[in-house]
Amino acid sequence: MSILEVHNVSIRYITGDFKDIGLKEYVMKRLRHDYQVVEFWADRHISFTLEKGDMLGIIGTNGSGKSTLLKSVSGIMEPTEGYVVRNGNVAALLELGSGFDGDLTVRENAYLRGAMLGYTRKFMDETYQSIIDFAELQDFQDRPFRQLSSGMKSRLAFSIASLVQPEILILDEVLSVGDGAFRKKSEAKMKEIIAGGAATILVSHSVEQVRELCNKVLWLHKGEQIALGENVAEICDAYQKFLNKELTLEQAGQIAGKQ
């Protein structure tokens, strides 16, 4: 049985001009059938499955629907069409600093984030020191979170997400933040998590990082699924040539789709 199944997921945003015209004008436009509604499909017909130990890299240019897809996979939003099946607990690190309170201390935020992920106080008591040690924040535990640098915030967030031993771990551009030493450390942790049987999704603009860590890759472009497979090197090569304008999207997609 797959630990994660994404079946024909499509996500639609509906926008209108309400914020620009106010309530009274909105009501009048609706009565006159003159209200403008715009549909935008962030993702269309995305499907993949992950088994224990899989690491899926999701690549694509800005605006390709990567982060929106992750929100659906993690359960933050429901897909407009299709469905997601999760057979395990999910830890999702989608936005740097999300879920933290700038006025609380690092220690308090660690417990807060753990609670948001569904972990008990007992579990957090047992893992707290490991979290702080991995994040290298031993000297900052009682400082307000807002005083941390972006790299420190990233280290704490990644440490909590990775050390709570999730069965499904979702990371959006997390490994690209921080200094070189921490990137190597976090990549080593990813390999350890994969070896332990977790299924991981990594969104990264670093093609080399995807090559190094992932055994599967999904290429999205403007919400469309261009390629999916275990032929990671071939798909990454085609994607890089597309970025370099050596191939058109259609040409690159045909090459990437060959197993």
C-alpha positions in Angstrom: 0.0 0.0 0.0 1.3 3.5 -1.0 2.0 5.8 1.9 0.8 8.8 -0.2 -1.4 8.9 -3.3 -2.2 12.0 -5.3 -4.9 11.2 -7.8 -5.9 13.6 -10.6 -5.6 16.7 -8.3 -6.7 20.0 -9.7 -6.8 23.3 -7.7 -8.8 26.3 -8.8 -8.8 29.8 -7.5 -11.8 32.1 -8.2 -11.2 35.9 -8.1 -13.5 38.8 -8.6 -13.4 42.6 -8.3 -15.1 42.8 -4.8 -12.0 44.1 -3.1 -11.8 47.0 -5.5 -15.5 48.0 -5.5 -16.8 47.5 -2.0 -20.0 45.8 -0.7 -22.6 48.1 -2.1 -21.3 48.1 -5.6 -20.7 44.3 -5.4 -24.4 43.7 -4.6 -25.5 46.0 -7.4 -23.2 44.3 -9.9 -24.5 40.9 -8.8 -28.1 42.1 -9.3 -27.2 43.4 -12.8 -25.3 40.2 -13.5 -22.3 42.3 -14.2 -19.9 40.9 -11.6 -16.6 39.8 -13.1 -15.3 36.4 -11.9 -12.0 35.0 -13.0 -11.0 31.4 -12.7 -7.4 30.4 -12.3 -6.2 26.8 -12.3 -3.0 26.6 -10.2 -2.7 22.9 -10.9 -4.4 20.6 -13.4 -4.6 16.8 -13.2 -1.6 16.0 -11.1 -1.1 12.4 -10.1 1.7 10.5 -8.3 2.2 7.9 -5.6 5.0 7.5 -3.0 6.1 4.4 -1.1 8.1 4.3 2.1 11.6 5.5 1.5 10.7 7.5 -1.6 11.9 11.1 -2.0 10.1 13.0 -4.7 11.7 16.2 -6.0 9.3 18.7 -7.5 10.9 21.1 -10.0 9.5 24.0 -12.1 9.8 27.7 -12.6 8.0 30.2 -10.4 4.3 30.1 -10.8 4.3 26.4 -11.9 1.9 25.4 -9.0 4.5 23.7 -6.7 3.6 25.3 -3.4 -0.1 25.2 -4.1 0.2 21.4 -4.7 2.1 21.0 -1.5 -0.7 22.7 0.5 -3.2 20.3 -1.0 -1.0 17.3 -0.3 -0.4 18.3 3.3 -4.1 18.9 3.9 -4.0 22.7 4.3 -6.4 23.0 1.3 -8.8 20.6 -0.4 -8.4 20.1 -4.1 -11.1 21.3 -6.4 -10.9 18.0 -8.3 -9.3 14.7 -7.5 -8.2 13.5 -4.1 -5.2 12.8 -1.8 -4.8 9.7 0.4 -2.3 9.9 3.3 -1.4 6.7 5.1 0.8 8.3 7.9 1.3 11.4 9.9 2.5 14.5 7.9 5.0 17.1 8.8 5.0 20.0 6.4 7.5 22.9 6.3 6.0 25.1 3.6 6.9 28.7 4.6 9.9 29.9 6.6 8.7 31.3 9.9 5.1 30.1 9.5 3.6 28.8 12.7 6.0 30.8 15.0 5.2 33.8 17.3 7.9 36.5 17.2 7.2 37.5 20.8 7.6 34.0 22.2 11.1 32.6 23.0 12.8 30.0 20.9 12.0 27.4 23.5 8.3 28.3 23.6 8.1 28.4 19.8 9.6 24.9 19.6 6.8 23.5 21.8 4.2 25.6 19.9 5.3 24.2 16.6 5.4 20.7 18.0 1.8 21.1 19.2 0.7 22.3 15.8 2.2 19.2 14.3 0.1 17.1 16.7 2.9 16.0 19.1 2.4 15.6 22.9 4.1 17.6 25.6 5.8 14.4 26.7 7.2 13.7 23.2 8.4 17.3 22.9 10.1 17.1 26.4 11.9 14.0 25.1 13.0 15.5 21.8 13.4 19.2 22.7 17.2 19.0 23.4 17.8 17.1 20.2 15.9 19.8 18.2 17.9 22.6 19.8 21.2 20.8 19.3 20.5 20.0 15.6 19.5 23.7 15.0 22.6 24.8 16.9 20.6 27.3 19.0 21.8 26.3 22.4 22.6 29.9 23.3 19.4 31.4 22.0 16.7 29.3 23.7 15.4 32.1 25.8 15.6 34.9 23.2 12.5 36.2 21.4 12.0 34.4 18.1 12.0 37.7 16.2 15.6 38.3 17.2 16.8 35.3 15.2 18.3 35.7 11.7 16.4 34.0 8.8 19.0 31.3 8.8 18.4 30.5 12.5 14.6 30.5 12.0 15.1 28.1 9.1 17.3 25.8 11.2 14.8 25.6 14.0 11.9 25.0 11.7 13.8 22.3 9.8 15.0 20.7 13.0 11.4 20.4 14.4 10.0 19.0 11.1 12.8 16.4 10.6 13.4 15.2 14.2 9.8 14.4 15.0 10.1 11.4 12.7 7.2 11.9 10.4 6.0 9.2 8.0 5.4 11.9 5.3 7.7 14.9 5.3 7.1 17.9 3.0 9.7 20.6 2.5 9.4 23.7 0.3 12.7 25.3 -0.5 13.9 24.6 3.1 17.3 23.0 2.2 18.2 26.1 0.1 18.2 28.4 3.2 21.1 28.7 5.6 24.9 28.4 5.2 26.7 25.7 3.3 27.5 23.7 6.5 23.8 23.5 7.5 22.8 22.6 4.0 25.1 19.6 4.1 23.9 18.7 7.5 20.2 18.9 6.5 20.9 16.9 3.3 22.5 14.2 5.5 19.4 14.3 7.7 17.2 13.8 4.7 19.1 10.7 3.7 18.7 9.4 7.2 15.0 10.0 7.2 14.6 8.3 3.8 16.6 5.3 5.1 14.2 5.1 8.0 11.3 4.6 5.7 9.7 8.1 5.5 8.3 9.4 2.2 9.5 12.9 1.5 8.6 15.6 -1.0 11.2 18.3 -1.7 10.5 21.4 -3.7 13.8 23.0 -4.8 15.1 25.3 -7.4 18.4 23.5 -7.1 18.4 20.8 -9.9 21.6 19.4 -8.5 20.0 18.9 -5.1 17.2 17.0 -6.7 19.7 14.8 -8.6 21.6 14.1 -5.3 18.7 13.4 -3.0 15.6 12.2 -4.9 14.7 8.9 -6.5 11.6 10.3 -8.2 11.0 13.7 -9.8 7.9 15.6 -10.9 8.2 18.5 -13.3 5.4 21.1 -13.3 4.9 24.1 -15.6 2.1 26.6 -15.2 0.1 23.9 -13.3 0.6 21.2 -15.9 2.4 17.9 -15.2 5.2 17.8 -17.8 7.1 14.7 -16.6 7.1 12.3 -13.7 9.3 9.3 -13.2 12.3 7.6 -11.6 14.5 8.7 -14.5 15.7 11.6 -12.4 18.8 12.4 -14.4 17.0 12.5 -17.7 14.2 14.7 -16.4 16.6 17.1 -14.7 18.7 17.3 -17.9 15.7 18.1 -20.0 14.4 20.7 -17.5 17.9 22.4 -17.3 18.0 22.6 -21.1 14.5 24.1 -21.1 15.7 26.7 -18.6 18.8 27.4 -20.8 16.4 27.8 -23.8 18.2 25.0 -25.6 14.9 23.1 -26.0 11.3 24.2 -26.2 8.9 23.0 -23.5 7.4 20.4 -25.9 10.9 19.1 -26.9 12.0 18.9 -23.3 8.8 17.2 -22.2 9.2 14.6 -24.9 12.7 13.8 -23.8 11.8 13.8 -20.1 8.9 11.5 -20.7 11.0 8.7 -22.1 11.8 6.0 -19.5 
